[in-house]
Amino acid sequence: MQVFYATQFVLPLPPGHRFPMAKYALLRDTLAGEPDIRLQQAPPASDGELALVHTPAYIDAIERGTLAPALQREIGFPWSPAMAERARRSVGATIQACRVALAGEGVAANIAGGTHHAYAHKGGGFCVFNDAAVAARLMQAEWARRGPGARARPLQVAIIDLDVHQGNGTASIFRDDPTVFTLSLHGARNFPFRKEPSDCDVELPDGCGDGQYLEALEWALAELERRFEPGLVIYLAGADPHEGDRLGRLKLTDDGMEARDRRVFEWAWQRRVPLAMAMAGGYGHDIATTVRVQRNTFRVALAYWRRWRAVAQSSADDDRRAPP
């Protein structure tokens, strides 16, 4: 399974900053020992790719470090060249994961991404550029270039956002776009306090546990199926609904988180819809807890990638056995 990373770009954060930057490298090191995972450095997204979603003025301000101080504070990171480069590569990683998934691999992933608080004209909540939105728009453009048949029906993209915080930026970007379905399960009383309407929002109470969460997820996936037929799923697999998260306010156990992931992957697998995954949030009291939860998500992803690989291998064997 191909997994893309940009862990070499570490933001110079001030002492006491609450963003757990170290989790990305720790997760990468853990995954390096997993059989069948191929780690690859992510390329940066270009200006043209970012401009499929973001305004040119915002892209330029991030590149040059000229964003207004209030808008920089809203992102939550001080500007640095590493911040700008990491933001581009985080988008590039999700783009590559989508390309690989659509090319026949079925499943691919980004160690980072899920930057769903970024709007077209601004960032927010530790999100600079919106990787899922840029990747969705770019995959649709590349799909349309395949020929007349592809152009007759645009690539339909479902963004399944299971970070504990609502994907307000993503919802805003795709508000009037019928080719992208935004689904979000999130804490009702958690950040962002001004939420944007997704195509399907499910608000959860503080303290929500495994049973209630999984029931809500089943309802949301049924609603997605009733209203939309995706050709690609982008899955934001946040670790922050976990009971050990300091910003999540929900109470999912390790087993509940694994059941969540399996349900999303099974939903896509049953319909043979390629799936690209991004990490999204995770802010455990103990960083090792966040890394463990995310590692388990990658193991679920790997199991489903192996299913796709087995089917592809079986089809190739059948082709070789076919008479001339």
C-alpha positions as a Markdown table, in Angstrom:
| # | Residue | x | y | z |
|---|---|---|---|---|
| 1 | Met | 0.0 | 0.0 | 0.0 |
| 2 | Gln | 1.4 | 3.4 | -1.0 |
| 3 | Val | 1.6 | 5.9 | 1.8 |
| 4 | Phe | 2.8 | 9.5 | 1.2 |
| 5 | Tyr | 4.5 | 11.7 | 3.8 |
| 6 | Ala | 6.1 | 15.1 | 4.3 |
| 7 | Thr | 7.6 | 14.5 | 7.8 |
| 8 | Gln | 10.9 | 16.1 | 6.9 |
| 9 | Phe | 9.2 | 19.5 | 7.2 |
| 10 | Val | 8.9 | 20.2 | 10.9 |
| 11 | Leu | 7.4 | 23.5 | 11.9 |
| 12 | Pro | 9.4 | 25.7 | 14.3 |
| 13 | Leu | 6.7 | 26.0 | 16.9 |
| 14 | Pro | 7.1 | 28.0 | 20.2 |
| 15 | Pro | 7.5 | 26.2 | 23.5 |
| 16 | Gly | 4.2 | 24.9 | 24.9 |
| 17 | His | 2.4 | 25.0 | 21.5 |
| 18 | Arg | -0.4 | 22.5 | 21.7 |
| 19 | Phe | -0.1 | 21.0 | 18.2 |
| 20 | Pro | 1.6 | 17.6 | 18.4 |
| 21 | Met | 4.0 | 18.0 | 15.4 |
| 22 | Ala | 6.1 | 15.0 | 16.5 |
| 23 | Lys | 3.2 | 12.5 | 15.8 |
| 24 | Tyr | 3.8 | 12.4 | 12.1 |
| 25 | Ala | 7.4 | 11.3 | 12.2 |
| 26 | Leu | 6.5 | 8.8 | 15.0 |
| 27 | Leu | 3.8 | 7.3 | 12.9 |
| 28 | Arg | 6.0 | 7.2 | 9.8 |
| 29 | Asp | 8.7 | 5.3 | 11.8 |
| 30 | Thr | 6.1 | 2.9 | 13.1 |
| 31 | Leu | 4.7 | 2.2 | 9.6 |
| 32 | Ala | 8.2 | 1.7 | 8.2 |
| 33 | Gly | 8.2 | -1.7 | 9.9 |
| 34 | Glu | 4.8 | -2.9 | 8.5 |
| 35 | Pro | 5.0 | -5.4 | 5.7 |
| 36 | Asp | 3.4 | -4.3 | 2.4 |
| 37 | Ile | 3.5 | -0.6 | 3.1 |
| 38 | Arg | 5.5 | 1.5 | 0.7 |
| 39 | Leu | 6.4 | 4.9 | 2.1 |
| 40 | Gln | 7.0 | 7.7 | -0.4 |
| 41 | Gln | 7.9 | 11.4 | 0.0 |
| 42 | Ala | 5.0 | 13.6 | -1.1 |
| 43 | Pro | 5.6 | 16.2 | -3.9 |
| 44 | Pro | 4.4 | 19.8 | -3.3 |
| 45 | Ala | 1.1 | 20.9 | -4.8 |
| 46 | Ser | 1.6 | 23.5 | -7.5 |
| 47 | Asp | 0.1 | 27.0 | -7.6 |
| 48 | Gly | -2.2 | 25.8 | -10.4 |
| 49 | Glu | -3.4 | 22.8 | -8.4 |
| 50 | Leu | -4.0 | 24.9 | -5.2 |
| 51 | Ala | -5.9 | 27.5 | -7.3 |
| 52 | Leu | -8.5 | 24.9 | -8.2 |
| 53 | Val | -9.8 | 25.7 | -4.7 |
| 54 | His | -7.9 | 28.6 | -3.1 |
| 55 | Thr | -7.7 | 32.3 | -4.2 |
| 56 | Pro | -4.5 | 33.4 | -5.9 |
| 57 | Ala | -4.1 | 36.2 | -3.2 |
| 58 | Tyr | -4.2 | 33.6 | -0.4 |
| 59 | Ile | -1.8 | 31.2 | -2.1 |
| 60 | Asp | 0.7 | 34.1 | -2.7 |
| 61 | Ala | 0.4 | 35.3 | 0.9 |
| 62 | Ile | 1.2 | 31.9 | 2.3 |
| 63 | Glu | 4.1 | 31.5 | 0.0 |
| 64 | Arg | 5.6 | 34.9 | 0.8 |
| 65 | Gly | 4.6 | 35.1 | 4.5 |
| 66 | Thr | 2.5 | 38.2 | 3.9 |
| 67 | Leu | -0.7 | 37.0 | 5.4 |
| 68 | Ala | -2.4 | 39.5 | 7.8 |
| 69 | Pro | -1.4 | 38.8 | 11.4 |
| 70 | Ala | -5.1 | 38.1 | 12.4 |
| 71 | Leu | -5.4 | 35.5 | 9.6 |
| 72 | Gln | -2.1 | 33.9 | 10.5 |
| 73 | Arg | -3.3 | 33.6 | 14.1 |
| 74 | Glu | -6.5 | 32.0 | 12.9 |
| 75 | Ile | -4.4 | 29.2 | 11.3 |
| 76 | Gly | -2.7 | 28.7 | 14.6 |
| 77 | Phe | 0.9 | 28.4 | 13.3 |
| 78 | Pro | 3.5 | 31.1 | 13.0 |
| 79 | Trp | 4.6 | 31.6 | 9.4 |
| 80 | Ser | 7.9 | 30.1 | 8.2 |
| 81 | Pro | 9.2 | 28.7 | 4.9 |
| 82 | Ala | 8.7 | 25.2 | 6.4 |
| 83 | Met | 5.1 | 25.9 | 7.1 |
| 84 | Ala | 4.4 | 27.0 | 3.5 |
| 85 | Glu | 6.3 | 24.0 | 2.1 |
| 86 | Arg | 4.7 | 21.5 | 4.5 |
| 87 | Ala | 1.2 | 22.8 | 3.6 |
| 88 | Arg | 1.9 | 22.3 | -0.1 |
| 89 | Arg | 3.3 | 18.8 | 0.4 |
| 90 | Ser | 0.4 | 17.8 | 2.7 |
| 91 | Val | -1.9 | 18.6 | -0.3 |
| 92 | Gly | 0.4 | 16.8 | -2.6 |
| 93 | Ala | 0.3 | 13.7 | -0.5 |
| 94 | Thr | -3.5 | 13.5 | -0.7 |
| 95 | Ile | -3.4 | 14.2 | -4.4 |
| 96 | Gln | -1.0 | 11.3 | -4.9 |
| 97 | Ala | -3.0 | 9.0 | -2.7 |
| 98 | Cys | -6.1 | 9.7 | -4.7 |
| 99 | Arg | -4.3 | 9.1 | -8.0 |
| 100 | Val | -2.9 | 5.8 | -6.8 |
| 101 | Ala | -6.3 | 4.6 | -5.4 |
| 102 | Leu | -8.1 | 5.5 | -8.7 |
| 103 | Ala | -5.3 | 3.9 | -10.8 |
| 104 | Gly | -6.3 | 0.4 | -9.5 |
| 105 | Glu | -4.7 | 0.1 | -6.1 |
| 106 | Gly | -8.1 | 0.8 | -4.4 |
| 107 | Val | -6.6 | 2.2 | -1.2 |
| 108 | Ala | -3.8 | 4.7 | -0.5 |
| 109 | Ala | -3.0 | 7.1 | 2.3 |
| 110 | Asn | -1.4 | 10.3 | 3.5 |
| 111 | Ile | 0.5 | 10.6 | 6.8 |
| 112 | Ala | -1.0 | 14.1 | 7.5 |
| 113 | Gly | -3.8 | 15.9 | 5.6 |
| 114 | Gly | -7.4 | 16.2 | 6.5 |
| 115 | Thr | -7.0 | 20.0 | 6.7 |
| 116 | His | -10.7 | 20.6 | 6.6 |
| 117 | His | -10.8 | 24.0 | 8.3 |
| 118 | Ala | -9.2 | 25.8 | 5.4 |
| 119 | Tyr | -11.5 | 27.9 | 3.3 |
| 120 | Ala | -10.9 | 29.1 | -0.3 |
| 121 | His | -9.6 | 32.4 | 1.0 |
| 122 | Lys | -8.2 | 31.6 | 4.5 |
| 123 | Gly | -7.0 | 28.9 | 6.8 |
| 124 | Gly | -7.9 | 28.1 | 10.3 |
| 125 | Gly | -7.6 | 25.5 | 13.1 |
| 126 | Phe | -4.1 | 24.3 | 12.1 |
| 127 | Cys | -5.2 | 24.0 | 8.5 |
| 128 | Val | -3.5 | 26.0 | 5.8 |
| 129 | Phe | -4.7 | 24.6 | 2.4 |
| 130 | Asn | -7.6 | 22.2 | 2.1 |
| 131 | Asp | -6.0 | 19.0 | 0.8 |
| 132 | Ala | -9.2 | 17.0 | 0.4 |
| 133 | Ala | -10.9 | 19.8 | -1.6 |
| 134 | Val | -7.9 | 20.4 | -3.9 |
| 135 | Ala | -7.5 | 16.6 | -4.5 |
| 136 | Ala | -11.2 | 16.2 | -5.2 |
| 137 | Arg | -11.2 | 19.0 | -7.8 |
| 138 | Leu | -8.0 | 17.9 | -9.4 |
| 139 | Met | -9.1 | 14.2 | -9.7 |
| 140 | Gln | -12.3 | 15.5 | -11.4 |
| 141 | Ala | -10.3 | 17.5 | -13.9 |
| 142 | Glu | -8.0 | 14.6 | -14.6 |
| 143 | Trp | -11.0 | 12.3 | -15.0 |
| 144 | Ala | -12.6 | 14.6 | -17.5 |
| 145 | Arg | -9.4 | 14.6 | -19.6 |
| 146 | Arg | -9.8 | 10.8 | -20.1 |
| 147 | Gly | -12.2 | 11.2 | -23.0 |
| 148 | Pro | -15.8 | 11.9 | -24.0 |
| 149 | Gly | -17.2 | 9.1 | -21.8 |
| 150 | Ala | -15.6 | 10.5 | -18.7 |
| 151 | Arg | -16.8 | 14.0 | -19.6 |
| 152 | Ala | -20.4 | 12.8 | -19.9 |
| 153 | Arg | -20.5 | 12.2 | -16.1 |
| 154 | Pro | -18.1 | 14.0 | -13.8 |
| 155 | Leu | -16.2 | 12.0 | -11.2 |
| 156 | Gln | -18.4 | 12.0 | -8.1 |
| 157 | Val | -16.4 | 12.4 | -4.9 |
| 158 | Ala | -17.6 | 11.6 | -1.4 |
| 159 | Ile | -15.6 | 13.2 | 1.5 |
| 160 | Ile | -16.3 | 11.2 | 4.6 |
| 161 | Asp | -15.0 | 13.4 | 7.5 |
| 162 | Leu | -14.8 | 11.5 | 10.8 |
| 163 | Asp | -12.5 | 14.0 | 12.5 |
| 164 | Val | -14.2 | 15.1 | 15.8 |
| 165 | His | -14.3 | 18.7 | 14.5 |
| 166 | Gln | -16.7 | 19.7 | 11.8 |
| 167 | Gly | -15.2 | 20.3 | 8.3 |
| 168 | Asn | -16.4 | 23.8 | 8.0 |
| 169 | Gly | -13.9 | 24.8 | 5.2 |
| 170 | Thr | -14.7 | 21.8 | 3.1 |
| 171 | Ala | -18.4 | 22.3 | 3.5 |
| 172 | Ser | -18.1 | 26.0 | 2.5 |
| 173 | Ile | -16.0 | 25.1 | -0.6 |
| 174 | Phe | -18.5 | 22.5 | -1.9 |
| 175 | Arg | -21.7 | 24.1 | -0.7 |
| 176 | Asp | -23.2 | 24.5 | -4.2 |
| 177 | Asp | -21.3 | 21.6 | -5.9 |
| 178 | Pro | -23.5 | 18.6 | -6.6 |
| 179 | Thr | -20.5 | 16.5 | -7.7 |
| 180 | Val | -19.0 | 16.4 | -4.2 |
| 181 | Phe | -20.8 | 15.0 | -1.2 |
| 182 | Thr | -19.6 | 16.2 | 2.2 |
| 183 | Leu | -20.4 | 14.0 | 5.2 |
| 184 | Ser | -19.3 | 15.0 | 8.7 |
| 185 | Leu | -19.7 | 13.3 | 12.1 |
| 186 | His | -18.5 | 15.7 | 14.8 |
| 187 | Gly | -19.0 | 17.0 | 18.3 |
| 188 | Ala | -21.9 | 19.3 | 18.5 |
| 189 | Arg | -20.3 | 21.6 | 21.0 |
| 190 | Asn | -16.7 | 21.4 | 19.8 |
| 191 | Phe | -14.7 | 23.6 | 17.5 |
| 192 | Pro | -15.5 | 25.3 | 15.1 |
| 193 | Phe | -18.2 | 27.1 | 17.0 |
| 194 | Arg | -19.7 | 28.6 | 13.7 |
| 195 | Lys | -20.3 | 25.5 | 11.5 |
| 196 | Glu | -21.0 | 25.5 | 7.8 |
| 197 | Pro | -23.7 | 23.1 | 6.4 |
| 198 | Ser | -22.3 | 19.9 | 4.9 |
| 199 | Asp | -24.5 | 17.7 | 2.7 |
| 200 | Cys | -24.9 | 15.5 | 5.7 |
| 201 | Asp | -24.0 | 16.7 | 9.2 |
| 202 | Val | -24.4 | 14.4 | 12.3 |
| 203 | Glu | -23.8 | 16.3 | 15.6 |
| 204 | Leu | -22.8 | 14.2 | 18.6 |
| 205 | Pro | -23.1 | 15.0 | 22.3 |
| 206 | Asp | -20.1 | 15.3 | 24.6 |
| 207 | Gly | -19.2 | 11.9 | 26.0 |
| 208 | Cys | -20.6 | 9.9 | 23.0 |
| 209 | Gly | -19.4 | 6.3 | 23.2 |
| 210 | Asp | -18.9 | 3.5 | 20.8 |
| 211 | Gly | -22.5 | 2.3 | 20.4 |
| 212 | Gln | -24.0 | 5.7 | 19.8 |
| 213 | Tyr | -21.2 | 6.8 | 17.5 |
| 214 | Leu | -21.4 | 3.6 | 15.3 |
| 215 | Glu | -25.2 | 3.9 | 15.1 |
| 216 | Ala | -24.8 | 7.4 | 13.9 |
| 217 | Leu | -22.2 | 6.4 | 11.4 |
| 218 | Glu | -24.5 | 3.7 | 10.0 |
| 219 | Trp | -27.2 | 6.2 | 9.5 |
| 220 | Ala | -24.9 | 8.7 | 7.8 |
| 221 | Leu | -23.5 | 6.0 | 5.4 |
| 222 | Ala | -27.0 | 5.0 | 4.5 |
| 223 | Glu | -27.9 | 8.6 | 3.8 |
| 224 | Leu | -24.8 | 8.9 | 1.6 |
| 225 | Glu | -25.8 | 5.9 | -0.4 |
| 226 | Arg | -29.4 | 7.1 | -0.7 |
| 227 | Arg | -28.4 | 10.5 | -2.1 |
| 228 | Phe | -25.1 | 10.0 | -3.9 |
| 229 | Glu | -23.0 | 7.5 | -6.0 |
| 230 | Pro | -19.3 | 8.2 | -5.6 |
| 231 | Gly | -16.5 | 7.1 | -7.8 |
| 232 | Leu | -13.9 | 8.1 | -5.2 |
| 233 | Val | -14.0 | 8.4 | -1.4 |
| 234 | Ile | -11.6 | 10.7 | 0.5 |
| 235 | Tyr | -11.7 | 9.5 | 4.2 |
| 236 | Leu | -10.6 | 11.9 | 7.0 |
| 237 | Ala | -9.7 | 9.3 | 9.7 |
| 238 | Gly | -9.2 | 11.6 | 12.7 |
| 239 | Ala | -7.9 | 10.0 | 15.9 |
| 240 | Asp | -9.6 | 12.7 | 18.0 |
| 241 | Pro | -12.9 | 11.0 | 18.7 |
| 242 | His | -10.8 | 8.6 | 20.9 |
| 243 | Glu | -11.4 | 8.7 | 24.7 |
| 244 | Gly | -7.7 | 9.6 | 25.2 |
| 245 | Asp | -7.9 | 12.8 | 23.2 |
| 246 | Arg | -7.6 | 16.1 | 25.0 |
| 247 | Leu | -9.6 | 18.1 | 22.4 |
| 248 | Gly | -12.1 | 15.6 | 21.3 |
| 249 | Arg | -14.7 | 15.3 | 24.1 |
| 250 | Leu | -16.0 | 12.0 | 22.8 |
| 251 | Lys | -15.4 | 8.6 | 24.4 |
| 252 | Leu | -14.6 | 6.0 | 21.7 |
| 253 | Thr | -12.5 | 3.1 | 22.8 |
| 254 | Asp | -9.7 | 1.5 | 20.7 |
| 255 | Asp | -12.3 | -1.1 | 19.6 |
| 256 | Gly | -14.8 | 1.6 | 18.7 |
| 257 | Met | -12.3 | 3.4 | 16.6 |
| 258 | Glu | -11.3 | 0.2 | 14.8 |
| 259 | Ala | -15.0 | -0.6 | 14.2 |
| 260 | Arg | -15.5 | 2.9 | 12.8 |
| 261 | Asp | -12.6 | 2.5 | 10.3 |
| 262 | Arg | -13.7 | -1.0 | 9.3 |
| 263 | Arg | -17.2 | 0.2 | 8.6 |
| 264 | Val | -16.0 | 3.0 | 6.3 |
| 265 | Phe | -13.6 | 0.8 | 4.4 |
| 266 | Glu | -16.2 | -2.0 | 4.1 |
| 267 | Trp | -18.7 | 0.5 | 2.8 |
| 268 | Ala | -16.3 | 1.5 | 0.0 |
| 269 | Trp | -15.1 | -2.1 | -0.6 |
| 270 | Gln | -18.6 | -3.5 | -1.1 |
| 271 | Arg | -19.2 | -0.9 | -3.8 |
| 272 | Arg | -15.7 | -1.1 | -5.2 |
| 273 | Val | -15.1 | 2.6 | -4.7 |
| 274 | Pro | -11.4 | 3.6 | -4.5 |
| 275 | Leu | -10.6 | 5.2 | -1.2 |
| 276 | Ala | -7.8 | 7.7 | -0.3 |
| 277 | Met | -7.2 | 8.3 | 3.4 |
| 278 | Ala | -5.8 | 11.3 | 5.4 |
| 279 | Met | -4.9 | 11.4 | 9.1 |
| 280 | Ala | -6.8 | 14.5 | 10.1 |
| 281 | Gly | -6.7 | 15.4 | 13.9 |
| 282 | Gly | -5.4 | 13.7 | 16.9 |
| 283 | Tyr | -4.4 | 15.4 | 20.2 |
| 284 | Gly | -3.9 | 12.7 | 22.8 |
| 285 | His | -2.9 | 13.5 | 26.4 |
| 286 | Asp | -0.1 | 11.1 | 25.6 |
| 287 | Ile | 1.2 | 11.4 | 22.0 |
| 288 | Ala | 1.8 | 7.7 | 22.0 |
| 289 | Thr | -2.0 | 7.1 | 22.3 |
| 290 | Thr | -2.6 | 9.2 | 19.1 |
| 291 | Val | 0.1 | 7.3 | 17.2 |
| 292 | Arg | -1.4 | 4.0 | 18.3 |
| 293 | Val | -4.9 | 4.9 | 17.2 |
| 294 | Gln | -3.6 | 6.1 | 13.8 |
| 295 | Arg | -1.4 | 3.1 | 13.4 |
| 296 | Asn | -4.4 | 0.9 | 13.9 |
| 297 | Thr | -6.3 | 2.8 | 11.3 |
| 298 | Phe | -3.5 | 2.2 | 8.8 |
| 299 | Arg | -3.6 | -1.5 | 9.6 |
| 300 | Val | -7.3 | -1.6 | 8.7 |
| 301 | Ala | -6.5 | 0.3 | 5.5 |
| 302 | Leu | -3.8 | -2.2 | 4.7 |
| 303 | Ala | -6.1 | -5.2 | 5.1 |
| 304 | Tyr | -8.5 | -3.6 | 2.6 |
| 305 | Trp | -5.7 | -2.8 | 0.2 |
| 306 | Arg | -4.8 | -6.5 | 0.3 |
| 307 | Arg | -8.4 | -7.3 | -0.7 |
| 308 | Trp | -8.1 | -5.0 | -3.7 |
| 309 | Arg | -4.7 | -6.5 | -4.6 |
| 310 | Ala | -6.1 | -10.1 | -4.4 |
| 311 | Val | -8.9 | -9.3 | -6.7 |
| 312 | Ala | -6.6 | -7.6 | -9.2 |
| 313 | Gln | -4.2 | -10.6 | -9.1 |
| 314 | Ser | -7.1 | -13.0 | -9.6 |
| 315 | Ser | -8.3 | -11.0 | -12.7 |
| 316 | Ala | -4.7 | -11.0 | -14.1 |
| 317 | Asp | -4.5 | -14.7 | -13.6 |
| 318 | Asp | -7.8 | -15.2 | -15.4 |
| 319 | Asp | -6.6 | -13.1 | -18.3 |
| 320 | Arg | -3.5 | -15.2 | -18.6 |
| 321 | Arg | -5.5 | -18.4 | -18.7 |
| 322 | Ala | -8.0 | -17.1 | -21.3 |
| 323 | Pro | -7.6 | -18.9 | -24.7 |
| 324 | Pro | -6.1 | -16.7 | -27.5 |
